[in-house]
Amino acid sequence: MQAMFAHYYDKSHETFRDSCRRFADKEIKPFAFEWEEAEIFDRALYQKAAAVGLLGPTFPVELEGGGGDLFHGIVAQEELLRGGATGVAVGLGSLSIALPPILALGTEVQKQAFIPAVLRGEKIAALAITEPDTGSDVARISTTARPVDGGYVIRGAKTFITSGVRGDQFTVLARTGDASHHGLTFFVVEREREGFRVSKSLKKTGWRSSDTGELVFDDVFVPHENRIGPEGSGFPAIMKNFENERLMLAVQGYVLAEIALEQALQYSRERQAFGQPIGRFQVTRHKLADMQTKVLGAKALTLAVAKQMQDGKGLPQDVAAAKNLAAQVAQEVCYEAVQIFGGMGYMRETLVERLSRDARLLPIGGGTQEIMKEIIARSMGLS
């Protein structure tokens, strides 16, 4: 399957892929089931990942990133997922949605203050957008940042925050102006700020080895230096952020499906029924053929969209289409993989069982499937 997509990658990507795969094989795969059951992974993994360039492959070298392009980021995502614990890849990757607003809007002083330590694995960064009463409708955010002498006081709550339980710094979207998308501004809130607390560690269906928290900001003071960009600049920045997040969720979709297919194919060669491997039955062969066709389609669209984005020609509707297709394919292929495994596919010790749970988040996270359809429909002149 890889030959079809080889033109997207050069020697630097493949060298990086080898390094990422070795890391996943050594540092994630042996512990994947244990961390899934514990619903947390070893914090030391952040610095281990940083040491091999896995924490910021696309960030500037002067900020201690890898200086690579978008496809270096895709390679890192693909190979981390192959460690067998989606939550680990998600947890290590929370910086990829928390740091871009700082990179895009921050001053040089702010970039140096809030980015390098995260890319070194010394601090964990999380993005705090979603609220208990506000999901995909970002313009309705009600967490406020009220101007006071020397800075702002932030009050409100955030939920479903990846890396929220043990995050050290939070890129928080809060309201500084009117009740629309024009009045939103980003702030960095450090964990030690008085009035900040994690109110709950959330239990999830999938992505279990990543921590997900509910956060409370009870009149948290932050200085002016923690405001990222001018007041009211938050909404355009988060919309751009969503595009990159949605692309990576699409990558996650085709990778989960690809792994599930590989697992099902291997099992169909080994599992005997009625005197022969189950892969010899037409019903199984055709199921696997359909699975491969779907994986190829989702991967082809996602990488084509990624190339457009890298060339500065990306369109929100194309990213939305890639995310929706990859999410659908992940669910369908993982479902069929579980079916091929039969009873073993329903056991938590089996990788395809974990994949099937992890895939269910994809049509929800980063903007729901329904919101993606609205973005696509509007681009077609349907409003």
Summary of the structure (lengths in Angstrom):
residues: 383
radius of gyration: 21.1
end to end distance: 38.7
largest distance: 79.4
contacts: 1364
relative contact order: 0.11
helix: 56%
strand: 16%
